[in-house]
Amino acid sequence: MGSKDVKLILYTNHRCPWAHRAHIALEELKIPFEEVIIDLDTPRTPEYLKINPRGLVPALSYNGEIIIESAIVVQFLTDAYPSHLVPTSSEPGGALRRARIAEFVDAYVSKVNSAVFGVYRAKTDEELASLVETAVTGVVKEVEPKLADANPFFGGSDKLTLAEVLTGSLVLRLKSLTKADVLPKRLWTAIEEKAPNFVKWAEAVTAHPSVTSIYDEKANIEGTKARIAKLRASA
Ligand SMILES: N[C@@H](CCC(=O)N[C@@H](CS)C(=O)NCC(=O)O)C(=O)O
């Protein structure tokens, strides 16, 4: 596993936060790969549906073996190429560290990110306010305590970890889209007031070159504005 003569192809689209997870892993692991950009604005081709019958990005080809779902793609890469990102489960303390990382990612994705992404679809001001409140509460109650020892990364690490590989693309969008007021600015200011560990960690994550490398902020802001307008028009 993980040898240099393996051929990796990543089917991706740079505006997708889930595909972005795979890019962060590949950057950090310094693995050469071929990139195939999938157009998400048109129906998927029959060729791509053979690769991923769900029609979603990302998908990874590892010597022709197809792996789908961003969390599974990233887990596979970190297992195939052992690194500083996460210990193996047989290393001393490895199983516990893996469990702590999985809990952190679960907390961020299920308690914060789901509310943040829900904001795009909010139909009323009340619904929007309630989603903002849910996201802020999720950060304060679920995520902030898990970052008490971040240095600057998860669990006292001075290097990026699997925790940041799986959340960095989401935190980057949270920061960049609240700054641009595409997501409500008060979402970020409330977090700033209440969650200092999170803010410090988020600064380090969103400044890291492996996290920022494929992110086109301007295109993402414009694309998200257009997506929100479309969602609201069809509501
Ligand atoms: N759970 C999937 C989600 C992937 C996903 O939603 N990808 C979106 C782009 S961000 C996609 O391919 N959408 C295509 C479509 O819905 O037509 C994962 O984590 O890989």
The ligand as an SDF file (V2000), in Angstrom:
LIG
                    3D

 20 19  0  0  0  0  0  0  0  0999 V2000
  -21.4060   12.8600    1.3660 N   0  0  0  0  0  0  0  0  0  0  0  0
  -20.7000   13.2010    0.1540 C   0  0  0  0  0  0  0  0  0  0  0  0
  -21.1750   14.5360   -0.3320 C   0  0  0  0  0  0  0  0  0  0  0  0
  -20.5300   14.9350   -1.6470 C   0  0  0  0  0  0  0  0  0  0  0  0
  -21.3400   16.0250   -2.3580 C   0  0  0  0  0  0  0  0  0  0  0  0
  -22.4250   16.4270   -1.8950 O   0  0  0  0  0  0  0  0  0  0  0  0
  -20.8000   16.5260   -3.4660 N   0  0  0  0  0  0  0  0  0  0  0  0
  -21.5340   17.5050   -4.2390 C   0  0  0  0  0  0  0  0  0  0  0  0
  -20.7100   18.7340   -4.5520 C   0  0  0  0  0  0  0  0  0  0  0  0
  -20.2600   19.6100   -3.0880 S   0  0  0  0  0  0  0  0  0  0  0  0
  -21.8950   16.9090   -5.5980 C   0  0  0  0  0  0  0  0  0  0  0  0
  -21.1460   16.1610   -6.1710 O   0  0  0  0  0  0  0  0  0  0  0  0
  -23.0750   17.2930   -6.1030 N   0  0  0  0  0  0  0  0  0  0  0  0
  -23.4960   16.8970   -7.3970 C   0  0  0  0  0  0  0  0  0  0  0  0
  -24.9680   16.9020   -7.5490 C   0  0  0  0  0  0  0  0  0  0  0  0
  -25.6690   16.9150   -6.5270 O   0  0  0  0  0  0  0  0  0  0  0  0
  -25.4300   16.8530   -8.6810 O   0  0  0  0  0  0  0  0  0  0  0  0
  -19.1930   13.2110    0.4510 C   0  0  0  0  0  0  0  0  0  0  0  0
  -18.8430   13.5560    1.5810 O   0  0  0  0  0  0  0  0  0  0  0  0
  -18.3990   12.8710   -0.4230 O   0  0  0  0  0  0  0  0  0  0  0  0
  1  2  1  0
  2  3  1  0
  2 18  1  0
  3  4  1  0
  4  5  1  0
  5  6  2  0
  5  7  1  0
  7  8  1  0
  8  9  1  0
  8 11  1  0
  9 10  1  0
 11 12  2  0
 11 13  1  0
 13 14  1  0
 14 15  1  0
 15 16  2  0
 15 17  1  0
 18 19  2  0
 18 20  1  0
M  END
$$$$
